[in-house]
Amino acid sequence: MREPGPDHPITVEPNPNRVRVVLGGFIVAETTRALTLRESTLPPVQYIPREDAQMDLFERTDHASHCPFKGDAAYYTVMAGGVVARNAVWTYEEPYAAVKEIAGHLAFYPEKVDAIEELRD
């Protein structure tokens, strides 16, 4: 486990906007409670509470990955509107303490869904 610091900063902040994820023309997740994770030089990632996703469209896969700063990630395939997006969603069920806020949240690969929209209410 590595700790975020000046050489690899990570911040997690509430997103004040509505965040919507669309696949196959359908909204698969929508929330006003997203968390924006900014990590070093990577693009910001929106983490959406599972309660705000259409979990009946998600199927857990055997795929897994490890981040030395966040922990072990599990993956989901999401299906909507005739589109199957394999391993398009990841989650840290037991993230490291530095990013504990993202537990119970889902993140989406932008290139595997139609859109991740930020809307001002």
C-alpha positions as CSV (number, residue, x, y, z in Angstrom):
1,M,0.0,0.0,0.0
2,R,1.3,3.4,-0.9
3,E,0.1,6.7,0.5
4,P,-0.9,9.7,-1.6
5,G,1.5,12.6,-1.3
6,P,3.1,15.4,-3.2
7,D,4.5,13.1,-5.8
8,H,1.1,11.3,-6.3
9,P,-1.7,13.5,-4.9
10,I,-5.2,12.1,-4.6
11,T,-8.3,14.1,-3.5
12,V,-11.9,13.0,-3.1
13,E,-14.6,15.7,-3.1
14,P,-18.4,15.8,-3.4
15,N,-19.5,16.8,-6.9
16,P,-22.0,19.7,-6.7
17,N,-23.6,18.7,-10.1
18,R,-25.9,15.9,-11.1
19,V,-23.9,13.1,-12.7
20,R,-25.6,10.8,-15.3
21,V,-24.2,7.7,-17.1
22,V,-25.9,6.7,-20.3
23,L,-25.4,3.4,-22.2
24,G,-27.4,2.2,-25.2
25,G,-29.6,5.4,-24.9
26,F,-30.6,4.5,-21.3
27,I,-29.7,6.1,-18.0
28,V,-27.8,3.4,-16.1
29,A,-26.8,5.6,-13.2
30,E,-27.8,9.1,-12.0
31,T,-27.0,10.9,-8.8
32,T,-26.6,14.2,-7.1
33,R,-24.2,12.5,-4.6
34,A,-21.2,11.7,-6.9
35,L,-17.7,11.9,-5.6
36,T,-14.9,13.3,-7.8
37,L,-11.6,11.6,-7.4
38,R,-8.6,13.4,-8.7
39,E,-5.4,11.4,-8.9
40,S,-2.1,12.8,-9.9
41,T,-2.1,13.6,-13.6
42,L,-5.0,11.3,-14.5
43,P,-8.4,12.6,-15.6
44,P,-10.9,13.1,-12.8
45,V,-13.2,10.1,-12.1
46,Q,-16.8,10.3,-10.9
47,Y,-17.7,7.7,-8.3
48,I,-21.5,7.1,-8.0
49,P,-23.2,5.5,-5.0
50,R,-24.5,2.0,-5.9
51,E,-27.9,3.0,-4.7
52,D,-28.1,5.5,-7.6
53,A,-27.3,2.9,-10.3
54,Q,-29.7,0.5,-12.0
55,M,-28.0,-2.5,-10.5
56,D,-30.3,-4.9,-12.2
57,L,-28.4,-4.0,-15.4
58,F,-25.1,-4.8,-13.9
59,E,-23.4,-8.2,-13.7
60,R,-20.3,-8.9,-11.6
61,T,-17.4,-10.3,-13.5
62,D,-14.2,-12.2,-12.5
63,H,-12.0,-9.4,-13.6
64,A,-10.0,-7.7,-10.9
65,S,-7.2,-5.1,-10.6
66,H,-5.0,-3.6,-7.9
67,C,-4.0,0.0,-7.3
68,P,-1.2,0.6,-4.8
69,F,-3.0,3.8,-3.7
70,K,-6.7,2.7,-3.6
71,G,-6.7,-1.1,-3.2
72,D,-8.3,-4.0,-5.0
73,A,-11.0,-3.2,-7.6
74,A,-13.8,-5.5,-8.7
75,Y,-15.6,-5.1,-12.0
76,Y,-19.1,-5.2,-13.6
77,T,-20.4,-5.6,-17.1
78,V,-23.4,-3.3,-17.7
79,M,-26.1,-4.0,-20.3
80,A,-28.7,-1.5,-21.7
81,G,-30.4,-0.8,-24.9
82,G,-28.9,-3.8,-26.6
83,V,-25.4,-2.7,-25.7
84,V,-23.1,-4.9,-23.6
85,A,-20.2,-3.0,-22.0
86,R,-17.8,-5.6,-20.6
87,N,-15.9,-4.7,-17.5
88,A,-17.0,-1.1,-18.0
89,V,-17.6,-0.4,-14.3
90,W,-15.2,-0.8,-11.3
91,T,-15.6,-0.5,-7.6
92,Y,-13.4,-0.5,-4.6
93,E,-15.3,-2.4,-1.9
94,E,-12.7,-2.1,0.7
95,P,-10.5,0.9,-0.4
96,Y,-7.5,2.0,1.5
97,A,-8.0,4.5,4.3
98,A,-6.8,7.5,2.1
99,V,-9.8,7.1,-0.2
100,K,-12.3,5.4,2.1
101,E,-15.1,7.7,0.9
102,I,-15.3,5.7,-2.4
103,A,-16.4,2.5,-0.7
104,G,-19.8,1.5,-2.1
105,H,-19.4,3.6,-5.2
106,L,-19.1,2.8,-8.9
107,A,-16.9,4.3,-11.6
108,F,-17.3,4.0,-15.3
109,Y,-14.8,3.9,-18.2
110,P,-15.8,6.8,-20.4
111,E,-14.9,5.0,-23.6
112,K,-17.1,2.0,-22.7
113,V,-20.4,4.0,-22.1
114,D,-22.3,6.5,-24.3
115,A,-21.7,9.4,-21.9
116,I,-20.9,10.5,-18.4
117,E,-22.7,13.8,-18.1
118,E,-22.4,16.5,-15.5
119,L,-25.5,18.6,-15.3
120,R,-26.1,21.7,-13.2
121,D,-29.5,21.4,-11.4
